[in-house]
Amino acid sequence: MRDAQPGGLSVRFWKVDVIRNQNGRGSASRWELWNLRALFPRASQKDLVQLKNKRRQIERFESRAMATLAERSADLFAPGRRFLASHPELSCGMILTMHLGPYQFLPEPFLYAGIRPAVLLNQQAYARLRAQAEHLRSLLHLAGRLEWLPISDRMFVRRMITALREGRPLLVFLDGNSGLGGSLSTREKGMRYRLPGREIRVRTGLARLIRKIDCPVHGVVLLWDAKGSVVWHQANDLIYDASDSPEAITHGLYDWGFREVLKAPEQWGYWDMLKESYACFATSKLANGLMPPAVREDFCHAFAVCLSRVPETVRVELIKEVEVWPGDVLANLSEDCFYAAEGLLDADVAELRGRCLSLSDLCHRFGPAWVRFHILRLCLLEMARLRGI
């Protein structure tokens, strides 16, 4: 029996790979399809399966490359070294990229050339990418050094500006989309940006930095080709001046970034960026009630009477497609509405799907406090109803 009082109002959002089978395969698959439709609104389950199959091929390329770095260094890194040699302008200014293809290889040609780039990234990426990059630098005996600028460092803005003014390149992952306050702050206060199928929130800090420093901006993307070789691409349309607003610059940056993702979605390694920045998951959108106050008060009274007097005969029926997603999000998929789950689990909802359990049964399984809170809330949110009143 579980009779603990549900948790508070805070909404916790998922980190990388938390989604993996947390709610069972069927639920996770539906969530992944919903996420995919942010970029491809008409995507089907078949499209999702095809994307996953292509992703597995990319993972095989990555696994083979990391296992044979020393032996294949000429094949893997020669394209990047030639690319930098033919684009000397990349030796300074801001270099924007996405978590596409073998993005871990981006610093290598700079280090090979003896350049000391600065790398801006969030704390999660810092913990992962720094170890990989430093291992690569040591393994290949590269001359250059990296200056790491995790956004958790209180001085990271000053260090960014210093690197750019010294004429060194600043490597930035555009889809990191976080800063002081993290993804929660992005979701609550970020600029609205419309994807083909859904709206997200994005940061404008890079745009403000571009205007302040007036530095060149280069877009660079690395991709795997069909043979497992690395191909480098440079954007030609990231040109701004001081008259552009931070919002206009930000919009242009993300237009470029998502154009690149749409070309090779199976090579994008940070779909969590979408999960963490959907505008519909902002706290202000995770509403607590739909009923008018008077109706709500009457229903609460009726619910309390049923629970205390006739719990054996009153049954609960879900009337919407309901799931709980990682990050404590209660999803009404029938109407595309989202709420704070307040501690409700998808395993709990699974007990209600396709069944009409009595209030007495639910009290026995979960405890009266759980029923008074969660079942009443599902009814108030018009996802469930009582039968037998």
Secondary structure, 3 states (H helix, E strand, C coil): CCCCCCCCCCCCCCCCCCCCCCCCHHHHHHHHHHHHCCCCCCCCHHHHHHHHHHHHHHHHHHHHHHHCHHHHHHHHHHHHHHHHHHCHHHHCEEEEECCECCHHHCCHHHHHCCCCCEEEECHHHHHHHHHHHHHHHHHCCCCCCCEEEECCCCCHHHHHHHHHHCCCEEEEEHHHCCCCCHHHHHHHHCEEEECCCCEEEECCHHHHHHHHHCCCEEEEEEEECCCCCEEEEECCCCCCCCCCCHHHHHHHHHHHHHHHHHHCHHHECCCHHHHCCEHHHCHHHCCCCCCCHHHHHHHHHHHHHHHHHCCCCCEEEECCCEEEECCCEEEECCCCEEEECCCCCHHHHHCCCCCCEEHHHHHHHHCHHHHHHHHHHHHHCCCEEEECC
